[in-house]
Amino acid sequence: MSAAPGARPGLEALWDAILENVPDAITQIDREGRIVLTNRAMGGTTPEALRGHSLYDQVPAFLREGLRSAVAEALRSGESRSYET
């Protein structure tokens, strides 16, 4: 897993350690909902293989609308959001 995009070189190892050891999934997406970075496999697919794929395709259909709403609110407010599945 690579560190957060744009991280300073001295912080890369720290980011990697945090992402690999935190118990929760952390996922960064772009404005279109494509995965930029994630620390957990989804649906049997490795974090590396998920890059560029839609986050919405990784959750069951009945959860997609709630997830889309949470992402829209985060984009509108500029604040990060948590969403549990």
C-alpha positions as CSV (number, residue, x, y, z in Angstrom):
1,M,0.0,0.0,0.0
2,S,1.4,3.4,-0.8
3,A,1.2,6.4,1.5
4,A,-1.4,9.1,1.2
5,P,-0.9,10.9,-2.2
6,G,1.2,14.0,-1.8
7,A,2.7,12.9,1.6
8,R,6.2,14.1,2.4
9,P,8.8,11.4,1.9
10,G,9.6,11.3,5.7
11,L,6.0,10.6,6.5
12,E,5.4,7.7,4.0
13,A,6.5,5.0,6.5
14,L,4.3,6.5,9.2
15,W,1.2,6.6,6.9
16,D,1.8,3.1,5.8
17,A,2.0,1.9,9.4
18,I,-1.2,3.7,10.3
19,L,-3.1,2.4,7.3
20,E,-2.0,-1.2,7.8
21,N,-2.7,-1.3,11.5
22,V,-5.8,0.7,12.1
23,P,-8.7,-1.7,12.7
24,D,-11.1,0.2,10.5
25,A,-11.2,0.5,6.7
26,I,-10.0,3.9,5.4
27,T,-10.9,4.8,1.9
28,Q,-10.2,7.9,-0.1
29,I,-12.2,8.5,-3.2
30,D,-12.2,11.2,-5.9
31,R,-15.2,13.3,-6.8
32,E,-16.6,10.6,-9.1
33,G,-16.5,8.0,-6.4
34,R,-13.4,6.2,-7.7
35,I,-11.1,4.7,-5.1
36,V,-7.8,6.6,-4.8
37,L,-6.5,4.7,-1.7
38,T,-7.9,2.1,0.6
39,N,-6.3,0.0,3.4
40,R,-8.7,-3.0,3.2
41,A,-9.7,-5.6,0.6
42,M,-13.3,-5.4,-0.5
43,G,-15.2,-8.3,-2.0
44,G,-12.0,-10.4,-2.2
45,T,-10.1,-7.7,-4.2
46,T,-6.8,-6.4,-2.9
47,P,-6.5,-2.7,-2.0
48,E,-4.1,-2.2,-4.8
49,A,-6.4,-3.7,-7.4
50,L,-9.3,-1.5,-6.2
51,R,-7.6,1.7,-7.2
52,G,-9.6,3.5,-9.9
53,H,-12.7,1.4,-9.4
54,S,-16.0,2.8,-8.2
55,L,-16.5,2.6,-4.4
56,Y,-20.3,2.3,-5.0
57,D,-19.7,-1.0,-6.9
58,Q,-18.0,-2.4,-3.8
59,V,-21.1,-2.2,-1.5
60,P,-24.4,-4.1,-1.8
61,A,-27.0,-2.3,-3.9
62,F,-29.3,-1.6,-0.9
63,L,-26.5,0.5,0.7
64,R,-25.5,2.5,-2.3
65,E,-28.0,5.4,-2.0
66,G,-27.0,6.0,1.7
67,L,-23.3,6.0,0.7
68,R,-23.9,8.3,-2.2
69,S,-25.7,10.7,0.2
70,A,-22.9,10.6,2.7
71,V,-20.3,11.3,0.0
72,A,-22.5,14.2,-1.5
73,E,-22.7,15.8,2.0
74,A,-19.0,15.5,2.5
75,L,-18.3,17.1,-0.9
76,R,-20.9,19.9,-0.1
77,S,-19.6,20.6,3.4
78,G,-15.9,20.0,2.8
79,E,-15.7,17.8,5.9
80,S,-14.8,14.2,6.1
81,R,-17.5,11.7,6.8
82,S,-17.8,8.2,8.2
83,Y,-20.1,5.6,6.8
84,E,-20.6,2.2,8.2
85,T,-21.9,-0.8,6.3
